[in-house]
Amino acid sequence: MRKCKTCHVTILDPTMVCPLCHSVLETDETEGEQKENKPGMYPDVKETSRILSFVVKLYTFLAIVAEAALIAINYFTYRGIWWSAISGIAILYFYITLRYSIQKNSGYLRTILIQMAGAVLLAVAVDVIVGYRGWSVNYVFPSAILLMDLAIVILMLVNAQYWQSYILLELLTLLLSLLALILWWTGVIGNPAVALSAAAVSGVLFAGTLIFGDRRAKNELKRRFHM
C-alpha cells in the first residue's frame, strides 16, 4: 500500500501519485508486495461501454426488422392511415433516448432537453399522420415547457449551492414560451390557454431568479455570454 503525506490517506491502487493532490506517494510495503499486480479499485468503464454499445446495435437491428415488418403489414392492410409511420417515429425516439441519453451518458440537463424535444416532435408527427387537429402544438408543446420549468425548480432546490448554473436553461424555456406566443399570434395555436400559462411561468421564474439571485445571477449570465 502507498500513503499520501499531504492528504493523509492510504491508496490501494497501484499508482505512484495521489489521485487527490497528485503528490508522489510513499510506500510502506515490502519489496515483494510492491511487485504484486493488484487489480484496480475503479469500475471497468470500458466493459460497461462495450455492453451499452452492443445493446444499441442489437436494438438498432431489431428496430429495423420490426419497422420493416410493420410497414409491410400496414401496406397490405391499408385503411387510410399510415400507422407504421407512428411506430417508426416511436422506435426512433427510443433509439435517440438509448443512444444519446444512456450510452453517451449525457448530463441531466442535456438529457432533459433531448427527451422533451423528442417527445414534442413525436407528438407533432402523430398529430399530422392521423389528420392534423392541432393538439400537439396547442397542448403538448406548451406543456413540455411547463414540465421543463418544474424540472428547473426541482434541480435548483436539490443543487441549491449551484442554482445559478440553471439560468441558461431558464432562458431557453423563456424563448420557447415566446415561440409558443408567436405561434398563437400567427394562428398556428388556436387555444392559447396552456401557451399563456407556460409564458407566464417561464417569465416569472426567470425574473425571480434575476431579482433574488442578484449578483450571482448576473455574473452567471455574463460568464455564459462572455460579456
Secondary structure, 3 states (H helix, E strand, C coil): CEEECCCCEEECCCCCECCCCCCECEECCCHHHHCCCCCCCCCCHHHHHHHHHHHHHHHHHHHHHHHHHHHHHHHHCCCCCCHHHHHHHHHHHHHHHHHHHHHCCCCHHHHHHHHHHHHHHHHHHHHHHCCCCCHHHHHHHHHHHHHHHHHHHHHHHHCHHHHHHHHHHHHHHHHHHHHHHHHHHCCCCCCCHHHHHHHHHHHHHHHHHHHHHHHHHHHHHHHHHCC
